[in-house]
């Protein structure tokens, strides 16, 4: 299920795993393959990961199994789960004709999240929350297309109702694309977003023609309309917001989201947040003034 120790470093580099984690993953491989109980747990996790592979919304319930991994493997165990599941995902991609460059950039998110984990905790591996997110990549649901990521999904009842009231008549459960904005991918320029949307339109029409995605939806703090009070009209974030037709907005604060994505750690004290950029000043000043940030929801039709 796992590559040989000699082949493992090359695979990890292909997945953009940080160099400082490679020796540890190679050394700990013996702990996984040499213990029948751990190997059986790995097999169960992979079976859960690839069950109904490619089916949107089939997120696996891995949390309980991952928690049973030996303490010595810690947050590295889930990395082995993804490595062991990779051949299944690659086979699914081949069946769908997914281009090699899209596969490579999509799987590179594993290394990006390991970098984020080390930046926040000082340790290697992945947090369970990151594992839940990356399961979409390894189940054939999510793809990196230019600056943005697009996840094959189905419309929820509330979102379908909002869209039908303002635009195309769509029913709950019809296919849609969830748009995600990964960090560490450069500026969110209008040109980069235009290119990503064009890539997504062609990519999903070619490789998933039976799903006929009509709309793109986004659920993000970047769609909180309060940002327009702090940022210039021609800023990338404001222009990104204007791409969407407004949907519902959450009423429960989500202050940790902007702090996490802008400053790298959701638990940083608000009083200590830097003010180096316009976005940092917007997020921090609003919180210091007693305000809150909320997840906004938006959509636009996909021609």
C-alpha positions as CSV (number, residue, x, y, z in Angstrom):
1,X,0.0,0.0,0.0
2,X,2.9,2.3,0.6
3,X,5.9,3.0,-1.7
4,X,9.2,1.5,-0.8
5,X,11.4,3.5,1.5
6,X,13.8,4.3,-1.4
7,X,10.9,5.5,-3.6
8,X,9.1,7.5,-0.9
9,X,11.2,10.7,-1.0
10,X,10.6,11.2,-4.7
11,X,6.9,10.8,-4.3
12,X,6.9,13.2,-1.3
13,X,8.8,15.8,-3.3
14,X,6.2,15.4,-6.1
15,X,3.5,16.2,-3.6
16,X,5.4,19.3,-2.4
17,X,5.9,17.9,1.1
18,X,8.4,20.2,2.9
19,X,11.9,19.0,2.9
20,X,12.2,19.0,6.7
21,X,9.4,16.4,6.9
22,X,10.8,13.9,4.3
23,X,13.3,12.1,6.5
24,X,10.8,11.7,9.3
25,X,8.2,10.2,7.0
26,X,10.7,7.8,5.6
27,X,11.9,6.7,9.0
28,X,8.4,6.3,10.5
29,X,7.3,4.2,7.5
30,X,8.8,1.2,9.4
31,X,6.5,1.9,12.3
32,X,3.5,1.6,10.0
33,X,4.5,-1.4,7.9
34,X,6.1,-3.3,10.8
35,X,3.1,-3.3,13.1
36,X,0.1,-5.4,11.9
37,X,-2.3,-3.4,14.0
38,X,-1.2,-0.1,12.5
39,X,-1.1,-1.6,9.0
40,X,-4.7,-2.8,9.5
41,X,-5.7,0.7,10.7
42,X,-4.1,2.2,7.7
43,X,-6.1,-0.2,5.4
44,X,-9.3,0.7,7.1
45,X,-8.7,4.4,6.7
46,X,-7.9,4.0,3.0
47,X,-11.0,1.9,2.5
48,X,-13.0,4.7,4.1
49,X,-11.2,7.4,2.1
50,X,-11.9,5.8,-1.3
51,X,-15.4,4.5,-0.6
52,X,-17.7,5.9,-3.4
53,X,-14.6,7.6,-4.9
54,X,-15.6,10.6,-7.0
55,X,-19.0,11.0,-5.5
56,X,-19.5,14.6,-4.4
57,X,-20.3,15.1,-0.8
58,X,-19.1,11.7,0.3
59,X,-16.7,13.0,2.9
60,X,-15.2,10.0,4.8
61,X,-15.5,9.8,8.6
62,X,-11.9,9.4,9.4
63,X,-11.6,11.3,12.6
64,X,-12.2,8.4,15.0
65,X,-9.9,6.1,13.1
66,X,-7.1,8.7,12.9
67,X,-7.4,9.3,16.6
68,X,-6.5,5.6,17.2
69,X,-3.1,5.9,15.5
70,X,-0.1,5.4,17.8
71,X,1.2,8.5,19.6
72,X,4.6,8.0,18.0
73,X,3.1,8.6,14.5
74,X,1.1,11.5,15.7
75,X,-0.1,13.9,12.9
76,X,2.0,12.1,10.3
77,X,-0.3,9.1,10.2
78,X,-2.9,10.8,8.0
79,X,-0.1,11.6,5.5
80,X,0.4,7.8,5.1
81,X,-3.4,7.4,4.6
82,X,-3.2,9.9,1.7
83,X,-0.1,8.2,0.3
84,X,-1.7,4.8,0.4
85,X,-4.9,6.1,-1.2
86,X,-3.1,7.9,-4.0
87,X,-3.0,5.0,-6.5
88,X,-6.8,4.8,-6.2
89,X,-7.2,8.5,-6.9
90,X,-4.7,8.4,-9.8
91,X,-6.7,5.5,-11.4
92,X,-9.9,7.6,-11.1
93,X,-8.2,10.6,-12.7
94,X,-7.0,8.4,-15.6
95,X,-10.5,7.1,-16.1
96,X,-11.7,10.7,-16.3
97,X,-8.8,11.9,-18.5
98,X,-7.6,14.5,-15.9
99,X,-4.5,16.2,-17.3
100,X,-1.2,15.6,-15.5
101,X,-0.6,19.3,-14.7
102,X,-4.0,19.5,-13.0
103,X,-3.3,16.4,-11.0
104,X,0.1,17.7,-9.9
105,X,-1.1,21.1,-8.8
106,X,-4.1,19.6,-7.0
107,X,-2.1,17.1,-5.0
108,X,0.5,19.8,-4.2
109,X,-2.0,21.1,-1.7
110,X,-0.9,18.3,0.6
111,X,2.6,19.9,0.9
112,X,1.1,23.3,1.3
113,X,-1.1,22.3,4.2
114,X,1.9,20.5,5.9
115,X,3.8,23.8,5.5
116,X,0.9,25.7,7.2
117,X,0.7,23.1,10.0
118,X,4.4,23.5,10.7
119,X,4.2,27.3,10.6
120,X,1.4,27.2,13.2
121,X,2.5,24.5,15.5
122,X,6.3,24.0,14.9
123,X,5.6,20.3,14.2
124,X,5.3,18.2,11.1
125,X,2.2,16.4,9.8
126,X,-1.4,17.6,9.5
127,X,-4.2,18.7,11.8
128,X,-7.4,16.6,11.6
129,X,-9.2,19.6,10.2
130,X,-6.7,19.8,7.4
131,X,-7.1,16.0,6.8
132,X,-10.9,16.5,6.4
133,X,-10.3,19.2,3.8
134,X,-7.6,17.3,1.9
135,X,-9.9,14.3,1.6
136,X,-11.8,16.2,-1.1
137,X,-8.6,16.3,-3.2
138,X,-7.9,12.6,-2.8
139,X,-11.5,11.6,-3.5
140,X,-11.5,13.3,-6.9
141,X,-13.9,16.0,-5.8
142,X,-11.7,19.1,-5.9
143,X,-9.2,20.5,-8.4
144,X,-6.7,23.3,-8.6
145,X,-7.4,25.3,-11.7
146,X,-5.1,28.3,-11.9
147,X,-5.4,30.7,-8.9
148,X,-8.6,29.1,-7.5
149,X,-9.9,25.7,-6.5
150,X,-13.2,24.2,-7.6
151,X,-15.0,21.5,-5.8
152,X,-17.7,19.3,-7.4
153,X,-20.7,19.6,-5.1
154,X,-24.5,19.7,-4.9
155,X,-26.7,22.7,-4.1
156,X,-28.2,22.8,-0.6
157,X,-31.8,23.7,-0.2
158,X,-31.2,27.2,1.1
159,X,-28.7,28.1,-1.6
160,X,-31.0,26.7,-4.3
161,X,-33.9,28.8,-3.0
162,X,-31.8,32.0,-3.1
163,X,-30.5,31.3,-6.6
164,X,-33.9,30.4,-8.0
165,X,-35.4,33.7,-6.6
166,X,-32.8,35.8,-8.5
167,X,-31.7,33.8,-11.5
168,X,-31.8,30.3,-13.0
169,X,-34.4,27.9,-11.6
170,X,-32.3,25.3,-9.8
171,X,-33.4,22.6,-7.5
172,X,-31.7,21.3,-4.3
173,X,-29.2,18.6,-5.1
174,X,-28.3,19.7,-8.6
175,X,-24.5,19.8,-9.4
176,X,-22.7,23.0,-8.7
177,X,-19.1,24.1,-8.2
178,X,-17.9,25.3,-4.8
179,X,-15.1,27.9,-5.3
180,X,-12.3,28.1,-2.8
181,X,-9.4,30.6,-2.4
182,X,-6.2,28.9,-1.3
183,X,-3.6,31.1,0.4
184,X,0.1,31.3,-0.7
185,X,-0.9,31.4,-4.3
186,X,-0.2,35.0,-5.1
187,X,-2.6,38.0,-5.5
188,X,-6.3,37.5,-6.1
189,X,-6.3,39.6,-9.2
190,X,-9.3,39.9,-11.5
191,X,-7.3,38.5,-14.4
192,X,-6.2,35.5,-12.4
193,X,-9.8,34.8,-11.3
194,X,-11.1,35.2,-14.9
195,X,-8.6,32.7,-16.1
196,X,-9.5,30.2,-13.3
197,X,-13.2,30.5,-14.1
198,X,-12.6,30.0,-17.8
199,X,-10.4,26.9,-17.0
200,X,-13.1,25.5,-14.7
201,X,-15.8,26.0,-17.3
202,X,-13.9,24.0,-19.9
203,X,-12.4,21.5,-17.5
204,X,-15.6,20.3,-15.9
205,X,-17.5,20.3,-19.2
206,X,-14.8,18.1,-20.7
207,X,-14.2,15.7,-17.8
208,X,-17.6,15.6,-16.0
209,X,-20.0,16.4,-18.8
210,X,-22.9,14.5,-17.2
211,X,-23.0,16.9,-14.3
212,X,-23.7,20.1,-16.2
213,X,-22.7,22.6,-13.6
214,X,-24.8,25.7,-13.9
215,X,-23.6,27.9,-11.1
216,X,-20.5,28.6,-9.0
217,X,-21.0,29.2,-5.3
218,X,-18.6,30.5,-2.7
219,X,-18.8,30.6,1.1
220,X,-16.1,32.7,2.6
221,X,-15.2,35.6,4.9
222,X,-13.9,37.3,1.8
223,X,-17.6,37.9,0.8
224,X,-18.4,39.8,4.0
225,X,-19.7,43.1,2.7
226,X,-18.1,44.9,5.6
227,X,-14.7,44.7,3.9
228,X,-15.9,47.4,1.4
229,X,-15.8,49.9,4.4
230,X,-12.1,49.4,4.7
231,X,-10.7,48.6,1.3
232,X,-10.4,50.6,-1.9
233,X,-13.0,50.1,-4.7
234,X,-10.3,48.8,-7.0
235,X,-8.8,46.4,-4.5
236,X,-8.6,42.7,-5.5
237,X,-10.9,41.6,-2.7
238,X,-13.6,44.1,-3.5
239,X,-13.4,43.3,-7.2
240,X,-13.6,39.6,-6.2
241,X,-16.8,40.3,-4.2
242,X,-18.4,42.1,-7.2
243,X,-18.0,38.9,-9.2
244,X,-20.8,37.3,-7.1
245,X,-24.5,37.8,-6.7
246,X,-25.2,38.1,-3.0
247,X,-26.7,35.2,-1.2
248,X,-27.4,34.8,2.5
249,X,-25.0,35.9,5.2
250,X,-24.3,34.1,8.4
251,X,-25.4,35.6,11.7
252,X,-22.8,33.8,13.8
253,X,-19.4,35.5,13.9
254,X,-16.5,33.8,12.2
255,X,-13.6,36.0,13.5
256,X,-11.1,33.2,13.5
257,X,-11.4,32.7,9.7
258,X,-9.8,36.1,8.6
259,X,-7.3,36.0,11.5
260,X,-6.2,32.5,10.4
261,X,-5.9,33.3,6.7
262,X,-4.5,36.8,7.0
263,X,-2.1,36.3,9.9
264,X,-1.6,32.5,9.9
265,X,-3.0,31.6,13.3
266,X,-6.6,31.9,14.4
267,X,-5.7,32.1,18.1
268,X,-3.5,35.3,17.8
269,X,-4.5,38.0,20.3
270,X,-6.5,40.7,18.5
271,X,-4.5,43.5,20.2
272,X,-1.3,42.2,18.7
273,X,-2.4,41.8,15.1
274,X,0.0,43.6,12.7
275,X,-1.1,46.5,10.5
276,X,1.3,46.2,7.7
277,X,-1.1,45.9,4.8
278,X,-4.6,47.2,4.0
279,X,-6.1,43.8,4.6
280,X,-4.3,43.4,7.9
281,X,-5.5,46.8,9.0
282,X,-9.1,46.1,8.0
283,X,-9.3,42.8,9.8
284,X,-7.5,43.9,13.0
285,X,-9.0,47.4,13.3
286,X,-12.5,46.0,12.9
287,X,-12.0,43.5,15.6
288,X,-10.3,45.9,17.9
289,X,-13.3,48.3,17.5
290,X,-15.6,45.5,18.8
291,X,-16.8,44.4,15.4
292,X,-17.1,40.8,14.0
293,X,-16.5,39.2,10.7
294,X,-19.0,36.8,9.1
295,X,-19.0,34.2,6.4
296,X,-20.6,35.6,3.2
297,X,-22.4,33.5,0.6
298,X,-22.4,34.3,-3.1
299,X,-23.0,32.8,-6.5
300,X,-22.7,33.4,-10.2
301,X,-23.9,31.5,-13.3
302,X,-21.4,29.4,-15.2
303,X,-22.1,29.9,-18.9
